[in-house]
Amino acid sequence: MQRLALVASLILLCACNTPHTTATQNSREITDDAGRRVALPQRVDRVISLAPNLTEVVFAVGAGDRLVGRTSYCDYPPEAKAVPEVGDTLHPSLERIISLKPQLVLISTASQLEVFTQQLQNQNIAVFVTDPHDLEGVFRSIEQIGQILGHDEQARLLVQKLRERTNAVEEAVKQKQPVRIFYQLSAEPLYTAGHDAFVTDLMRRAGAISVTADVPGAWPKYSNESALAAKPEAIILPTGGSMGTGNSTVAEALRQSPAVREGRVYKINDDHLVRPGPRAVDGLEEMARALHPDAFKQ
Protein backbone atom coordinates (compact mmCIF):
# COMPACT_ATOMS: atom_id res chain seq x y z
CA MET A 1 0.00 0.00 0.00
CA GLN A 2 2.84 2.38 0.80
CA ARG A 3 4.42 1.73 -2.57
CA LEU A 4 1.10 2.33 -4.34
CA ALA A 5 0.70 5.61 -2.49
CA LEU A 6 4.14 6.69 -3.63
CA VAL A 7 3.33 5.71 -7.20
CA ALA A 8 0.14 7.76 -6.96
CA SER A 9 2.17 10.72 -5.77
CA LEU A 10 4.50 10.35 -8.73
CA ILE A 11 1.57 10.20 -11.11
CA LEU A 12 0.32 13.51 -9.78
CA LEU A 13 3.76 15.00 -10.22
CA CYS A 14 3.86 14.34 -13.79
CA ALA A 15 -0.25 20.58 -23.28
CA CYS A 16 1.13 23.71 -22.19
CA ASN A 17 -0.18 27.00 -23.60
CA THR A 18 1.83 30.04 -24.48
CA PRO A 19 1.36 32.56 -21.65
CA HIS A 20 -1.27 35.16 -22.42
CA THR A 21 -1.27 38.26 -20.25
CA THR A 22 -3.84 41.00 -19.89
CA ALA A 23 -2.79 43.87 -17.61
CA THR A 24 -4.63 46.65 -15.83
CA GLN A 25 -3.26 49.23 -13.43
CA ASN A 26 -3.61 46.99 -10.35
CA SER A 27 -3.93 43.49 -11.75
CA ARG A 28 -3.21 41.26 -14.72
CA GLU A 29 -4.49 38.04 -16.19
CA ILE A 30 -2.33 35.12 -17.31
CA THR A 31 -3.65 31.98 -18.99
CA ASP A 32 -2.45 28.79 -17.30
CA ASP A 33 -2.00 25.30 -18.73
CA ALA A 34 -5.60 24.37 -17.94
CA GLY A 35 -6.75 27.21 -20.19
CA ARG A 36 -7.93 29.25 -17.19
CA ARG A 37 -7.41 33.00 -17.17
CA VAL A 38 -5.98 33.67 -13.73
CA ALA A 39 -6.19 37.16 -12.21
CA LEU A 40 -3.00 38.19 -10.40
CA PRO A 41 -1.76 41.35 -8.72
CA GLN A 42 0.92 43.22 -10.63
CA ARG A 43 3.48 42.08 -8.05
CA VAL A 44 3.28 38.66 -6.43
CA ASP A 45 5.22 38.52 -3.16
CA ARG A 46 3.72 35.50 -1.39
CA VAL A 47 3.59 32.13 -3.17
CA ILE A 48 2.87 28.56 -2.10
CA SER A 49 4.00 25.63 -4.24
CA LEU A 50 2.16 22.32 -4.09
CA ALA A 51 4.60 20.37 -6.27
CA PRO A 52 8.35 19.74 -5.99
CA ASN A 53 9.05 20.69 -9.61
CA LEU A 54 7.35 24.06 -9.13
CA THR A 55 9.32 24.73 -5.96
CA GLU A 56 12.49 24.06 -7.93
CA VAL A 57 11.41 26.44 -10.67
CA VAL A 58 10.63 29.25 -8.22
CA PHE A 59 14.14 29.01 -6.77
CA ALA A 60 15.76 28.51 -10.17
CA VAL A 61 14.38 31.81 -11.51
CA GLY A 62 15.70 33.61 -8.43
CA ALA A 63 12.40 34.07 -6.59
CA GLY A 64 12.88 31.69 -3.67
CA ASP A 65 12.38 34.55 -1.22
CA ARG A 66 8.75 34.78 -2.41
CA LEU A 67 7.96 31.20 -1.37
CA VAL A 68 6.04 31.08 1.92
CA GLY A 69 4.82 27.48 1.79
CA ARG A 70 5.66 24.13 0.19
CA THR A 71 4.83 20.43 0.45
CA SER A 72 6.81 17.89 2.44
CA TYR A 73 8.15 16.51 -0.86
CA CYS A 74 9.62 19.87 -1.88
CA ASP A 75 13.19 19.24 -0.82
CA TYR A 76 15.28 20.91 -3.52
CA PRO A 77 17.18 23.15 -3.50
CA PRO A 78 18.27 22.68 0.15
CA GLU A 79 17.03 26.18 0.98
CA ALA A 80 13.49 25.00 0.28
CA LYS A 81 13.54 22.91 3.45
CA ALA A 82 13.47 26.11 5.50
CA VAL A 83 10.10 27.09 3.98
CA PRO A 84 7.03 26.12 6.08
CA GLU A 85 5.26 22.91 5.09
CA VAL A 86 1.56 22.78 4.22
CA GLY A 87 1.21 18.99 4.07
CA ASP A 88 2.07 16.58 1.28
CA THR A 89 1.20 16.83 -2.40
CA LEU A 90 -1.89 14.65 -2.11
CA HIS A 91 -3.19 16.08 1.17
CA PRO A 92 -2.23 19.74 1.66
CA SER A 93 -3.84 21.58 4.54
CA LEU A 94 -6.33 24.23 3.46
CA GLU A 95 -6.18 25.85 6.88
CA ARG A 96 -2.39 25.99 6.82
CA ILE A 97 -2.35 27.48 3.33
CA ILE A 98 -4.85 30.19 4.23
CA SER A 99 -2.94 31.05 7.41
CA LEU A 100 0.18 31.80 5.34
CA LYS A 101 -1.77 34.43 3.36
CA PRO A 102 -0.46 33.66 -0.12
CA GLN A 103 -1.44 35.68 -3.15
CA LEU A 104 -0.85 32.67 -5.37
CA VAL A 105 -0.79 28.87 -5.12
CA LEU A 106 1.04 26.92 -7.82
CA ILE A 107 -0.20 23.40 -8.60
CA SER A 108 1.04 20.80 -11.05
CA THR A 109 -2.14 19.52 -12.72
CA ALA A 110 -5.67 20.76 -13.15
CA SER A 111 -7.06 17.56 -11.62
CA GLN A 112 -4.76 17.66 -8.59
CA LEU A 113 -7.04 19.72 -6.42
CA GLU A 114 -10.32 20.50 -8.17
CA VAL A 115 -12.44 21.06 -5.06
CA PHE A 116 -9.51 22.51 -3.18
CA THR A 117 -8.87 25.01 -5.97
CA GLN A 118 -12.40 26.36 -5.69
CA GLN A 119 -12.01 26.76 -1.92
CA LEU A 120 -8.83 28.77 -2.41
CA GLN A 121 -10.46 30.98 -5.00
CA ASN A 122 -13.28 31.64 -2.55
CA GLN A 123 -10.56 33.06 -0.25
CA ASN A 124 -9.31 35.34 -3.07
CA ILE A 125 -6.18 33.23 -3.44
CA ALA A 126 -5.20 32.76 -7.08
CA VAL A 127 -4.45 29.24 -8.29
CA PHE A 128 -2.16 28.72 -11.28
CA VAL A 129 -1.82 25.33 -13.03
CA THR A 130 1.27 24.17 -14.90
CA ASP A 131 1.04 20.76 -16.56
CA PRO A 132 4.02 20.03 -18.85
CA HIS A 133 4.06 16.72 -20.71
CA ASP A 134 7.36 17.26 -22.50
CA LEU A 135 10.56 19.25 -22.19
CA GLU A 136 9.21 22.14 -24.24
CA GLY A 137 6.36 22.35 -21.75
CA VAL A 138 8.90 22.57 -18.92
CA PHE A 139 10.66 25.45 -20.63
CA ARG A 140 7.35 27.27 -21.09
CA SER A 141 6.39 26.72 -17.44
CA ILE A 142 9.72 28.20 -16.32
CA GLU A 143 9.06 31.26 -18.46
CA GLN A 144 5.49 31.50 -17.14
CA ILE A 145 6.59 31.41 -13.50
CA GLY A 146 9.38 33.87 -14.19
CA GLN A 147 6.85 36.20 -15.76
CA ILE A 148 4.44 35.86 -12.85
CA LEU A 149 7.13 36.60 -10.27
CA GLY A 150 8.77 39.44 -12.16
CA HIS A 151 11.91 37.46 -12.94
CA ASP A 152 11.45 37.33 -16.69
CA GLU A 153 15.12 37.81 -17.57
CA GLN A 154 16.39 35.19 -15.13
CA ALA A 155 13.84 32.73 -16.50
CA ARG A 156 14.81 33.53 -20.09
CA LEU A 157 18.51 32.99 -19.40
CA LEU A 158 17.82 29.75 -17.55
CA VAL A 159 15.73 28.38 -20.41
CA GLN A 160 18.41 29.43 -22.88
CA LYS A 161 21.05 27.43 -21.01
CA LEU A 162 18.75 24.43 -20.65
CA ARG A 163 17.96 24.50 -24.37
CA GLU A 164 21.67 24.63 -25.22
CA ARG A 165 22.34 21.54 -23.09
CA THR A 166 19.34 19.76 -24.58
CA ASN A 167 20.43 20.57 -28.12
CA ALA A 168 23.93 19.29 -27.35
CA VAL A 169 22.53 15.93 -26.24
CA GLU A 170 20.29 15.58 -29.27
CA GLU A 171 23.15 16.50 -31.60
CA ALA A 172 25.42 13.90 -29.96
CA VAL A 173 22.94 11.02 -30.37
CA LYS A 174 21.28 11.92 -33.65
CA GLN A 175 23.35 9.43 -35.69
CA LYS A 176 22.93 6.62 -33.14
CA GLN A 177 20.58 3.70 -33.53
CA PRO A 178 17.73 4.31 -31.07
CA VAL A 179 17.68 1.90 -28.13
CA ARG A 180 14.41 0.11 -27.32
CA ILE A 181 13.90 0.95 -23.67
CA PHE A 182 11.55 0.09 -20.81
CA TYR A 183 11.00 2.58 -18.01
CA GLN A 184 10.16 0.72 -14.79
CA LEU A 185 8.40 3.04 -12.38
CA SER A 186 7.73 0.22 -9.91
CA ALA A 187 8.21 -3.54 -10.03
CA GLU A 188 5.30 -4.96 -8.05
CA PRO A 189 2.81 -4.00 -9.25
CA LEU A 190 4.49 -3.14 -12.53
CA TYR A 191 3.99 0.48 -13.59
CA THR A 192 5.67 2.16 -16.53
CA ALA A 193 5.71 5.38 -18.56
CA GLY A 194 2.93 5.74 -21.12
CA HIS A 195 2.24 8.08 -23.99
CA ASP A 196 1.51 11.11 -21.82
CA ALA A 197 4.41 10.73 -19.40
CA PHE A 198 6.93 13.54 -19.31
CA VAL A 199 9.83 11.05 -19.24
CA THR A 200 8.71 9.52 -22.55
CA ASP A 201 9.84 12.71 -24.26
CA LEU A 202 13.15 12.60 -22.38
CA MET A 203 13.75 9.03 -23.57
CA ARG A 204 13.17 10.03 -27.19
CA ARG A 205 15.57 12.97 -26.91
CA ALA A 206 18.18 10.71 -25.28
CA GLY A 207 18.28 8.44 -28.31
CA ALA A 208 15.78 5.82 -27.21
CA ILE A 209 12.40 4.46 -28.19
CA SER A 210 10.14 3.65 -25.27
CA VAL A 211 8.49 0.26 -25.84
CA THR A 212 5.45 1.63 -24.00
CA ALA A 213 5.29 5.02 -25.77
CA ASP A 214 1.95 4.17 -27.36
CA VAL A 215 0.27 2.96 -24.16
CA PRO A 216 -2.50 5.43 -23.23
CA GLY A 217 -2.05 7.60 -20.16
CA ALA A 218 0.96 8.81 -18.23
CA TRP A 219 1.76 6.04 -15.72
CA PRO A 220 -0.22 2.91 -16.70
CA LYS A 221 -0.13 -0.40 -14.90
CA TYR A 222 1.53 -2.90 -17.23
CA SER A 223 0.89 -6.62 -17.46
CA ASN A 224 3.67 -9.16 -16.95
CA GLU A 225 2.75 -10.75 -20.27
CA SER A 226 3.17 -7.46 -22.15
CA ALA A 227 6.47 -6.76 -20.38
CA LEU A 228 7.77 -10.22 -21.30
CA ALA A 229 6.79 -9.67 -24.95
CA ALA A 230 8.33 -6.18 -25.12
CA LYS A 231 11.94 -7.48 -25.02
CA PRO A 232 13.57 -4.12 -24.28
CA GLU A 233 17.24 -3.59 -25.06
CA ALA A 234 17.67 -1.39 -21.98
CA ILE A 235 15.79 -0.74 -18.74
CA ILE A 236 15.72 2.45 -16.69
CA LEU A 237 15.25 2.07 -12.94
CA PRO A 238 14.53 5.48 -11.40
CA THR A 239 16.04 5.24 -7.92
CA GLY A 240 17.49 7.30 -5.12
CA GLY A 241 15.22 10.32 -5.37
CA SER A 242 13.19 11.83 -2.57
CA MET A 243 10.09 9.89 -3.69
CA GLY A 244 11.83 6.63 -4.51
CA THR A 245 9.52 3.61 -4.66
CA GLY A 246 11.97 0.95 -3.59
CA ASN A 247 12.52 0.43 -7.31
CA SER A 248 15.97 -1.17 -7.01
CA THR A 249 15.44 -4.50 -8.80
CA VAL A 250 14.12 -5.42 -12.21
CA ALA A 251 10.57 -6.79 -12.35
CA GLU A 252 10.41 -10.58 -12.65
CA ALA A 253 8.75 -10.39 -16.07
CA LEU A 254 11.75 -8.49 -17.43
CA ARG A 255 14.55 -10.63 -16.01
CA GLN A 256 14.94 -12.65 -19.20
CA SER A 257 14.90 -9.58 -21.45
CA PRO A 258 17.82 -8.65 -23.73
CA ALA A 259 18.40 -5.64 -21.44
CA VAL A 260 19.17 -7.85 -18.44
CA ARG A 261 21.13 -10.44 -20.40
CA GLU A 262 23.37 -7.71 -21.83
CA GLY A 263 23.73 -5.81 -18.55
CA ARG A 264 21.93 -2.72 -19.80
CA VAL A 265 19.99 -1.79 -16.69
CA TYR A 266 20.60 1.80 -15.63
CA LYS A 267 19.71 3.46 -12.34
CA ILE A 268 18.99 7.19 -12.49
CA ASN A 269 17.80 9.54 -9.76
CA ASP A 270 13.99 9.74 -9.64
CA ASP A 271 14.04 13.49 -9.17
CA HIS A 272 15.80 14.01 -12.50
CA LEU A 273 13.22 11.99 -14.40
CA VAL A 274 9.77 12.48 -12.90
CA ARG A 275 9.98 16.13 -11.86
CA PRO A 276 9.27 18.34 -14.88
CA GLY A 277 11.63 21.10 -13.75
CA PRO A 278 15.13 22.43 -14.49
CA ARG A 279 16.91 19.25 -13.36
CA ALA A 280 15.09 17.23 -16.04
CA VAL A 281 17.93 18.19 -18.35
CA ASP A 282 20.31 16.53 -15.87
CA GLY A 283 18.19 13.38 -16.27
CA LEU A 284 18.29 13.70 -20.05
CA GLU A 285 22.09 13.94 -20.01
CA GLU A 286 22.45 11.00 -17.59
CA MET A 287 20.17 8.81 -19.69
CA ALA A 288 21.84 9.69 -23.00
CA ARG A 289 25.33 9.00 -21.58
CA ALA A 290 24.17 5.65 -20.21
CA LEU A 291 22.56 4.57 -23.47
CA HIS A 292 25.18 5.97 -25.86
CA PRO A 293 28.47 6.33 -23.94
CA ASP A 294 30.58 6.44 -27.07
CA ALA A 295 28.71 9.54 -28.28
CA PHE A 296 30.10 11.55 -25.38
CA LYS A 297 33.75 10.53 -25.45
CA GLN A 298 36.05 13.54 -25.46
N, C-alpha and C positions, 0 to 999 in steps of 0.2 A: 504493500500500500504506500509506503514511504517513497519507493522508487516511482510509482505511478504519479504520485503528487508532484515529484520533481520533474517528471516528464511533462505533466500538465503545465507546470510553471514555464518550462522551456518553450512549449507550444505558444503560450501567451506572449513570450518574448520574441517571437519571431513575427503598387498602383499609386504611386505618389503623383500629386499634382504640382504644377509650377505655382509658386506662391503668388497670390493675387492680393494686393493691398489697396484698401480705400481709406484715406486719411481725412480726419476733420481736425479742428483746432485742439480738441481734448482727447480724441480717441481715434482709433483706426480699426480696420477690419482686414483680417488675413484668412484666406481659405486654407483649411487643413486637408489632410489626406483622406478624410472621410467626406470631403466636399462641403463641409460646414463653414460658413462665414463667421469667424470668431471675432467678437469685438474686444479690443484690448486698449488699455491706456497708452498714450504716446511713449511713456517710459515704464517699463516693467522692472520693479526692484525686488519683488518677493515671488519666488517660484518654488513649486514642489514638483519633483519628478517621481513618477510611479513605475519607472522601468530603468534597469541598470544602463542600457545603451544610451538613454536620454540623459542620465546623470553624467555619463562620460562626455557626451557632446557639450553639455553646458560648461563643463570645466575646460574642454578642449578649445572652445571659442573664447576662453578668457573671462567667463561670467560666473565662475564658481562662487563668488561672493554674493551672488543673487539667490543662491539656493538655500532655502530655509527648511526643507524637508525632503526625505528620500526614503526608499524602502530598505528593508534589512538586507536585500540582495545587492544594493548599490554600494559596492565596495572598492570601486576604482574611479579616479585615482585615490591614493591613500587619504588625501585630504577630505574625501567624501565621507569618511567614517566619522568625522567630527560633526557632521550635519545631523540634526535630530531625525529619528526614525518615526515613520507613521504607520508601521506594520509591514507585512510582506506584500508582494505584488498581487497575489490573489485576494488578500484580505486586509486592505488598508483601512485605517480607522478614520471614519468621517469626522468624528469629534476632534481627533488629534489634528487633522488637516485644517479644520475650521479655526481651531485655537491658534494656529500659526499664522493666520491672516494672510494667506497668499493672494496675489492678484491673478495668478495663473497656475494651473496644474497641467503638467505634460503627461500624456499617457501613450502607450505603444500601439494599441489597436482600438478601433471603434467599438468592438464587441467586448473589450476588457471590462468595462464598467458602465454598462448602459444606464441602469437605474441610478448608480452612484453619480454618474455625470449629471443627470437631471437634478439631483439633490445639490450638487455643487453650484450649478447654474442658478438654482433658487436662492443661493447665498451670495449671488453676484460674484462668483469666482469663475473666471474663464477656464475652459477646458480645451486643450489643443491636442489633436490626434496626429501622430506620425506613424506610418505603417509601411515601411520600405520592404519590398520583396526582392530587391536586387541591389547591386552596389551603386548604380546610378541613383536609386531611391535614397540610399544612405547619404550620398553627396548632397542631394536636394534637401534632405531633412537637416543636415548640418547648416546649410545656407538659410533655411527657414528659421531655425532657432537663433542663428546669429543675427538675422534681421529682427526677430522679435525682441531680442535682448540688447539691440543697439551695438552689436559687435560684428557688423557686416564685413568689415575689412579682414578681421581675424579669421572669420569663417571662410571668406574667399581664399585667403592664403593657405589655410589648412586644406581646403578641397583641392586647390592647385597642386599641393605637394602629394596628396593622396592619389590624385589622378596620374601624376608623373610616375609614382611607384607602381601603380596598377598597369600603366602602359608599358613599363619596363618588363614586368612579368609576362604580359601577353606577347610582347615582342620576342622574348627569350624562348617561349614555348610554341610559337606559331608554326614552326616547321616540324614539330614533334608529332608522332602518332598518338592520338588521344588514348588515354588509359581508361578502360572500363572499370568503374569504381562503385563501391557500395559504402554508403554512409550509415554507420550503426549508431543510432542515438541511444538505444538501450538493447540489452541482449534478451532479457526475459521479463516481460514480453518483448518481442522484437519490434522496435519502432525504427523508422528510417526517414529520410528526407524525400518529400514528394515534389510535385511540380511547382507548388507555390512557396517552397522553403527558400529562404534567403541564401542558405549555403549551396543550393543547387546552382545558382549563378556563380558563386565562388569556384565551385568545382569546374565549371565550364571554362572560366577564365584561367584556371590553373593548368589547363591542358588535359582535362578529363571529361569523360561522359558518364554521368550518373546512370546506373542501370535502373534506377527508379524515378528518373526525371519525368516520365509520363504518368506516374501514379497521381491521381487527383488528391488535392489538399496539400498542406504544408508538412505535417508530421504524421503520416498514416501508420497504422499497425500493419505489419507485413507478415505474411504466412511463411512458415518454415519451408513449405513446398516451393513457393515462389523464390525464396532466398536460395534454395538448393539449385533451382533451375537457372538462376541469374548468372552463376559462374563468374563473379567479378575478378578482375586482374589485380585489384588493390582494394584494401578496406581502410577506411578512416575510423578510428576510435577517438571521439572527443573526450578527453580526460583531463583531470587536474584543475578544472576551473572552479569557480565559487559555487556553481550549481551542478557539479559533477554527479552523475547518476550511478556511480559504482561500475562504470562502463569500461572495465579494464581487461576483459577477456572477450574473445570472438564468440558470437552466438554459435550454438552447436550445429545449426543448419549450414553454417558457412565454413566449418572446419575442414571440409574436404575441397574447398574452392581452390582455383589456381592461385588466388592471392595468398592463402595460407601456405600452400605447397611451395611457393616461390619466395616466401618470407617478405611479402609486400603488405604488411599491416603497420599502419602508421598512427601514432598517438599524438594528437594535437590539442592544445588547451581549449577547453569548451568556450571560454570567454572570447576567443579570437574567431570563433566559427558561428556561434548562435546569437551573439549580440550584434545587431546591425548598427555599429558605431565606428569610430575612427580606427579601432584596433582590428577591424575586419580585414584591413589590408595586410596587417601582420599575419593573420590566418591565411590569406591568399598566398603570401610569399612562402610561408612555412609549407603549405600544401604543394605548391609548384616545385619547390626545392626537393621535397620528398619524392614526388612522382617523376621528376625529370632532373636528377642531380647533375647530369652532364651538361645541361643547358646553362648552368650557373657557375661553371668552372672559370676561374680567372685566367 
